[in-house]
Every structure is written in C-alpha cells, then in structure tokens.
Amino acid sequence: MELEPHLTKLFINNESYISVYNPANGQLVSNQIPIAGEQDVDEAVRIANEAFAIDSPWRRMTNIERQMLLLKFADLLEANQERLAQLTRVTLGAPFHPFGRSEIGTAIGCFRYYAGWIDKYGGQTFPADDGVYKIVRNEPLGVVAGIVPWNGPLASVGLKAAPALATGNVFILKPSEKTPLMAAELGKLVLEAGFPPGVFQVLTGDGSTGALLASHMQVAKVSFTGSITTGKAVQVLAAKSNLKRVTLELGGKSPAIVFDDAHLENAIKWNVNALTTNSGQICFAATRVYVQEKLYDRFLEGYIAALRAKANVIGDPELKDVEIGPVVDKSQFDRIMGIISRARDNNEGALCYGGKALGEKGYFIEPTVFSDTIDGATIYKEEIFGPVVVINKFHDESEIIARANDSKYGLMSGVFTQDIQRAIRISSAVDSGVVGINCISTISFSCPFGGTKESGLGREMGEHALRSYTEPKTVLINLNY
Ligand code: NAD
C-alpha cells in the first residue's frame, strides 16, 4: 500500500495517544492521536534548527520565493477549506457557516497579509553624522513554537505561523489535544506547498508536549494562545529555561457598553452574534453587556427576541442551515452547566433566557442570559467560554468606565453610541487591547490584536506581530579611520 507522505512525517514513536470525540453526538472519532514526547520534541527541534542554519535552503531563499511559498500555502488552505473545516468540526462542533468559514478565512488572510510584508520589514539605516554609519536589521529568532487552543485551531495557526515564517523563522505547531485532526492534515499541505524540510512542522500532543516546547533550550520563542493559567505556566517555563521570547493571547470577559442613543438594531446584532458564534467559545466575545437605563428594557427584549429567532439554527453542525453547534466536549459542557446552575441557585442574577441543555445527545447548551447580576459573582466576573452573557443596567459615563475596567481581563471592549465624541472618549478610557465603536468581537489583519492586564502579553496581527518574531540587530560601521 502506498502511504500518503504526511503519514510518514508524523512523530509517532511515543506510546501515548489522545482520544477525541464528536461533541455533536458524543461518539469517539479517534483514539490514535499521538502525543509527542520528549524524544519527539527534541527531534523536531533539532530538525527545525537544521532548517534554520545560515546556509540552509530556507535562509537562502529570496524574498520573492518566500512570498510565493506563503501565497501558495494560502491558496492550498483555500482550496482545501471544506476538508479542513470538516476535520475541525468533528471535534469542535462549530458549523461551517458562520464560524468554520470565517476561522479558515482568518488563516488564509494572515498568510496573504504577511506574504506582503516579506520584502518590507528589513530594518532601518541611520546616516554617519558622527562618523558611524548605522544599520538596524530585523533578524529572525530561530525556532518558534506555536501552542494553540481548540476554539479557533486554524485561525490561530494563521496568526502565529504566517508572521513567524514571513520573518524567516522556522515554526513548530502544537495543536490542542481537543482539535488535533486539522493540524495533522496541514502537514500534507506544507509538503504540497514546498516548504523546505523542517521549516513548518506539526507535533500533536497534550499539555505535556506544550510544556516540553515551552521549556526547550533550543526553542527561541513560544507564541501561546489559551487560558490564563496555562499562559502563566508557559511564561514560567520560558523564564526557567532559556528566557525564550513569549507572546501570550489569553482569556477575556469583554464589556459592551450600549448608550441610550445607540442604534438599537445594530447593537443587538453585534452582541448576539458575538454570543452565538462558535457557541460563545471566542476569547473576545461580548459576554459582559452594560446598557444605559433608558434603552435597557428595549435592548434586553430585542436581544432575547434575537436569540429566540436563532433557536431553530441550533443543532447538528453537519446540517446545512445550522449556525450554532454544541460546546467542544463533555468537560466544557459540565463546567458551563455547573456555572449556570450555581448562578441560579445562589441568586447571582436573574435568568432571563436559556440556561438548559438541549437535545438527547451531544453537548448543546441554550444561549443563556443573566441580568441584574451581583458584581462579585462568578457569572459576572469570570470568563465562562460558552454561550452565557450577563446584561446589566448603568446610569452614566463615569460609572460605566469604572465598572467596565474593574476586571482582570482587557482583551476587547465595545461602545455603542451615535455620539462620536463620547465614542472616542470611551475608547481612550477603557483598558483593553482592542475597542470597537458600534461593533465588537471582531479583528482586522492590519491592526494589532491582544490584551492588556491578564488577557495577555504582546500583540498578534499587523506590523506589531513582526516585531515579536524578530530581534533587531544593530550594526555600527566606523568610517573614521
Ligand atoms: P488551555 O490553556 O487549556 O490550552 C491551550 C494550549 O496549551 C493547548 O494546546 C494545550 O495542550 C497547551 N498546554 C496545556 N498545558 C500546557 C503547559 N503546561 N505548557 C504548555 N502548553 C500547555 O486553553 P484552551 O482550553 O485550549 O483554550 C481556551 C482558552 O483560550 C480560553 O481562556 C480563551 O479565552 C483563550 N483564547 C484566547 C485567545 C486570544 O487570542 N486572546 C484566542 C482563543 C482562545
């Protein structure tokens, strides 16, 4: 039998395997996903460092050749998007429309966007005003490990691999143990695109594999997306090993502030989509909504009506008209249902909509709305990472800025108003990496994305990401002799 090339490229000499299940029905998808162990990680890092050697094909590639490679890879992602989405969907549960297509679109867009940067990020020069001519070169770091979560497995690859490779690094992807299938398929596309061996590798595994990469002495950087707890652990491992560079994209509990003068339908549309896309399992989902007094009742009524209208698009993610699938797995389902029932039992707020599990099989949860929540309550303060929102009333601008900022998170916020001066004022006052005005829970390729406070460290996307994958080297040329 002739094996497909990617099957012989996986590191499978370890004896541990992960099992993955379909969250739409609870059935086993595979119990054969390899966990890369110490030997595997060492081998991948060794091969990556060889691929990064100064005289390697990768380092000798011209800008145009590297651009063509990234663009070809983007084309391959596009051509294979339905297959890639399906491989994610059978373990994540998100339907192709709107989430599957959009997360793959993010990955494709990242490779195209960063291909355009390849010949435009060389560095700077400064004149020999003092007799010394100065060159500042943006040099690649070396081996970059991308450790990604399950909720946007391919988008995360685009956000990390594209800028890493555009700046000349070599990249090792460690997908989440919950959604590993698409990443294994990516290996095949890497070969088809023609990346030199060792430039773009995939190591499946769980947290232990991630920890091996984060603590490896020959890995120069780890770009991590995931929970705050793991992000902190990754930073400790990085510091305790070789002080490798770290980018952290962590959690959020993003506030949306809706003023009395907001365009009501627009505010409802953005907020409801933010909660229902990928069943609320999005780091920058608007899950803490504040509405000014006069608009509050109408907003709440409209928000709930919009959720009710979506009730018939929740279901089997394989069906064409379904837009909202299950949450990722049983542990996530149990955690979210536990938070909902404790909030109800402890009177943490008024349950206005949802709150129940749906269907006989799989891990479906109704979009759930709590209003009038207690400020210190878990449902109000903590990231739930599911289809659960808290909606509260506010009185005036100074009060709402303080409340919006009273959080350990700072990933995204949104302000909904038709008063441009107020919108700009609030955008300065809120403490978050991204602020949407009359929109929320969205990103742009050309702009930095990332969080303040415990939502993260560093930025992805835009030119800022290039900075985090390069080290400036200053070359001083003495002309005075
Ligand atoms: P997680 O922290 O459990 O896992 C993320 C990744 O880290 C996985 O690949 C996992 O195998 C790996 N890992 C686990 N332990 C490790 C260790 N000790 N060392 C190194 N790697 C380790 O997160 P998750 O449950 O997969 O994802 C959900 C979280 O991700 C949420 O908090 C969400 O807000 C966050 N998230 C943030 C962003 C962002 O851009 N800010 C985007 C998506 C998700």
Residues whose N, C-alpha, C, O or C-beta is under 5 A from the ligand:
A	BS01	NAD	I147 V148 P149 W150 K174 P175 S176 E177 G205 D206 G207 G210 A211 A214 T225 G226 S227 I228 T230 A233 V234 E249 L250 G251 G252 C283 S455
